[in-house]
Amino acid sequence: MASKFKIANGGLMFRNATLCLFIIFSVGCSTYATTRYATNVDNITAIKSLNGKTINVGSFTSSQQGQKELMCRGVGPIKTPDGEPFSEFIRKALVNDLKIADAFSTNAPITLTGNLNSIDFSSASGSWNLSLTVQSSNGKSMTVNENYSYTTSFYGETACNQTAQALMPAVQNLIGKVVQSPDFKLLIAGTNETASDETPTKPDANTSSEKKYSSPSSNSSEVNGFRDLKWGDKIEDIKGLQLVKTDKDTKAYIRQGDDLKIGDADLKGIIYHFWNGKFCSVMIEFEGFSNFEAIRKASFIKFGEGKKTNRFMEDYIWINHPKSNIALKYSEVGKEGYLYFASAEITKEITASQNTKAKEGATTGF
């Protein structure tokens, strides 16, 4: 009887041990793909300020040659969407932003190359750390570093998923530190006349692109605010505002009596933002695909056909209105979206103010 129990018990222990090994190896096989790159409106605005200059982008290398994955907590690797090296993912992100801003040309006189000096993350503290050096064919170079924080979790599966999803916005910020930096103009110095000499057909190509994607329709007009409000209007001059949030120099308000309709679309809410007391942007929120479709159609009629920034997502921007940045986004996962307007001029003021404070912090804060 005892021998039978030992055999049975031994068989049970063997099965348990086998099950444990199966679980360990099954979990270890998980792969976490990052989100495909989506255009950042602030980056596009900065590139548009180059006033027609074009740029070519060459190869991007990495100090860890060919690095295309990073192990997360021993659970599984974090990889790029198409399995390309991280350096190539970043190169394609820069090319994407340049193309959306009509500033990319393989015939441009200046070619930018890059090296991904380092890339790492901490799924415990919730941060990505990236360092990139960009070099111009004119001999100039610049190095930028990005420390991007995100929400993480104690649980490995959840933390690794959150880490993978956070790489794309971290790369957006990294590209932003390149194209929004005053040093970026040094990298592309001398491209004005040369670009037109080497690419005589470029004006026709640009005209075709704008006609297809971003030319205003006959019913559209320059955007200089939202409804009866103009960019720069003072808080004290606007009636019915109710404060909902304060973030340093920016305050967010809702407006009593707002019409929560745009055409056939029912709106969830309209949030007005003021920076240093000046009306600077507005966020129009909605839920459901039918409302998104109604807003998209109305926006295309009013502002011209928007540029889709990611073929896999319902993200659009308009770059044909000098006074305003306009973006429309809808998430099929969350079934919600927003239409966003911002003053181009005040956005530049905000960016300049942030850069000044960052430099002051770098000088006196350490």
C-alpha positions, 0 to 999 in steps of 0.5 A: 500500500505504501509503495503504491502511495509513493509511486502515486505521489511521485507521479503527482510530484513529477506532473507538478514539476512538469507543469511548473516547467511548462508555465515557466517556458510558456511565460518566457515565450511572450513578445511585446511589440511597441506601438507603430510610430504616430506623428507628433503635431509639435514636431510637425510645427517645428519642421514647418518653420524651416520655410520650405527647406528639404532634408534627406535622411541616411542610415542610422547605426547603433552602438549596440549593432543591430539591436532589435530587442530588449528583455523585460523582467525575464518574461519576454523581449520588447521589440519594434512593430516590424522587428527592425533594429531600434535605430531603424525605428527611430530613423523611420520616425524622423523620416515620417515627420519630415514627410508629413511636413513636406520637408523630406527629399532624397535629392536634398543637399543636406543628409542627416545620419544618426547613431543610437548611443544607448537605449534602455528602460526600467519597468520597475520605475517606469522609464525609457532612457534614449541617447541619439547623436545626429550628424549632418553632411555639413559637418555639424552634429548634435546629441539629445537625451530623452528620459521618458516616464510612464505608468508601470505595474508590479506584475510582470506581464502588465509592466512589460506591456506598458513598457512596450507601449511607452517606447513610441511616445518616448521616440516622439519626444526624442525626435522633438528634442532634435527638430525643436532645438535651435541647434537643428537649424545648424544641421541644415544650414545652407539648404535654401538655394541649393535645394531648389537648384538640385531638385528643380521638380520639387515645387511641382511635387509639393503642389501635387501633394498639397492638392491631394492631401491638405489644400483647403476646400472652397468652403474653408477659411483660415482658422484663428480660434474656435467659434466666437473665440480668437487666439489670445483672447483674455480669460477676463473678457470671456463669460461663462468659464468654469475652471476644471484644471490648473497645470503650472501656467496653463488653466483648463475651463469648460464653458456654460451653455456650450453647444455640444454638437458639430453637425450630426456629431454629439460631443462629450465635452469642450475644454478650453485652455489658457496659457498665462491668461491667453486662449491658446487651444481647445480640445473637443471630445467625443465617443463612438465611431459614428460621431468620429465619422461625422466630425471627420466629414465636417472637418474635411469640408471646413478645413480641407482634407487632412493628412493621415499620419499613420495608415493603421490608425485614425489620426489626421493633421492639417498643415495648411493653416498657418495660424493654427495646429489642427489634429483629429484622433480616434481610438478604435480600442477606447471608442473615443477621440478628440478634435484639437485646435491650438494657436501656432504662435502661442504654441511657439511661445510656450515651447520657448518658455519651456526651453528657457526654464529648462536651461535655467534649471540646468544652470542653477538646479544641480 
